Amino acid sequence: MNSITKSLLKSIKHGQAAWLRSNSTHSRKQCLPKLVLGIETSCDDTGAAVVDDAGNILGEALHCQKEVHLKTGGIIPLVAQQLHRENIEQIVKEALSISGVSVNELAAIAATVKPGLALSLGVGLEYSLKLVNKYKKPFIPIHHMEAHALTIRLTNQVEFPFLVLLLSGGHCILAVAQGVSDFLLLGQSIDIAPGDMLDKVARRLSLSKHPECHSMAGGKAIEHLAQTGNRQQYKFRVPMQHYRNCHFSFSGLQNLVNKVIIQKEKEEGLQKGELLPCVKDIAAAAQHAVAVHIVKRTYRAMLFCIKHSILSPKNATLVGLAASLSTTVQLLLE
């Protein structure tokens, strides 16, 4: 990985210089749209897309590893790495083919460099650098979470600054987007992410054995069962209610849910791994507690931003982006 890192640093310097030169050249070519190939391998999906400087997606392709990881009960980094290696070349070719663009026509090549699974990131980075070096193109390193925060500006007229809530299996972040690559971090999880917590609860409940959930990932299974569960049956204490900051915590909540599961297994005379009859109610109560925690911390962040004139009270904007937890985002928007 050291050789890749050295090559990356060299390519970044070359890429930034080339990008600046291309932007400052006053010629006929300046009227043509600049096209960028983006490559994403931060976790378990291999993705590529060609985008122009107006934010239009000219072509995209994706290979999803979901079915493989469902069989193993979670993402195994070495398996994800191998699947990325097997599919990345074809995915990039598909994206270029759909867009009708050749590598020579690209103004730059971008790839996710952090955060994410190191082994997965390495595949996308290494492939990107091969293209960069072969075709002498500028390289644009992409911060995964910053990219999530800015995606809204591809589809909507959202002006800086705005508050953004980023939720995924690995992250829970509140930040103010003040500009491209300019973020004010307000809060983040001090332990595990909400998606990670719900996945662990789903495994503890053995939801992969549930007839309605055998083809679903953990968090999705919780969300599905919660729709027909009664959250009033169990009350889980919302974390960090007396902390005067915007951070999150989910490990304590996970422990509370696990204690209830253990108690119900004893009451029902069931062994660990057997399905509880009250599984839908537990799923609903757990999801509700996660949602309430996120909503309260986000509301606190909004009040903080308005009080300190970080956001204008007249047009303060909240952007919620989630790789999972769609119900939570819906609650925030209502």
Phi, psi and omega in degrees: 000339180296317180296323178294317180298316179298317179295323178299310181301319179295318181292324179297314179299314178297316183295316180297319180295316180294321180295317178296320179296318182292328180284337184261001181277118180267090181216181181297328182293340183294337181284340180282146179293141176275131184248135181235133173267122178253136181235130185232120177217038188287339182221255187241009176241136176261115184230152176209148179205152173250125184234143176265177186286359174261001179090007179279132177273112183275332179191145181210156178210150184214136171244119183262135180261010189307312185298323180293315184286335175298324181291332182263358178079015179156172183280123174259115187310317181294324177291316179299318180300313181296320179294323175299314181299322182288335190244345190297318182297315180294320180295317178295318179299319179297315181298317179293318181297314180298322181282344182071029185238142174262163180299325180298333182277351181287145175273334181194166176235130182242149177209147175293129179245343177185162340280172180158189176285124186304316182294322178290314178303320182300326181293311180296320180295314181297317180293319179299317182292330175296317178294319180301313182288324181290318185256003177056051181255151173296150179246134180243109177284134185246130172275119186308309185286325175297321179296318176303315184296327185267351183302326181304330183284351174283333187243344183223156177276087180243120182267150172288148354273160174211153179274136181231136175247119181249119181237136176199185178294336184243354185218155170210105190226138169245125181210159174257120175277109182262346179173176177296124183063023179230099185232140174255110181282124180258324182192157177203169180291135179271356177221265181250164179276159181297322179296321178296318180297314181292326176298318181291323176295319179298319178294319180295329178275356181056045184291343176295342178269351182286133183301335180272350192232008188297337181254013183251149171289164187305305182298321179294323178295317177301313181298319180296311182291329181296335181297331181245012178264165178253103183290344180288345182292334181224137180245114177255128182298131179287130185292154167057033183292339182255009179267125184269062174210188183247020180280166180239160173209133183233348182293321178296320178296320177300319179296321178297318179295318180298322179297320178295319179299314179299317180298316181291325177297320178295316181296323183271353182070034182255151175270159175301130181105347177267146184285130175279144177292339182262020187300325181292321179293319178295318178299316181295317181292320180294314179297320180297317180297319177298314182297315181297318178301313181294317180298315182295318180291325179291319178298320177298319179296321179297315179297320179299314182296321180288318180300321183262017176058028174284324174237147178282134180295340182281326182221038178295133184240133174247127177246123178251124180234128184221132172281345176208196174058044181297328179296321179296315179297321178299320178298321181293326184277344181280000000 
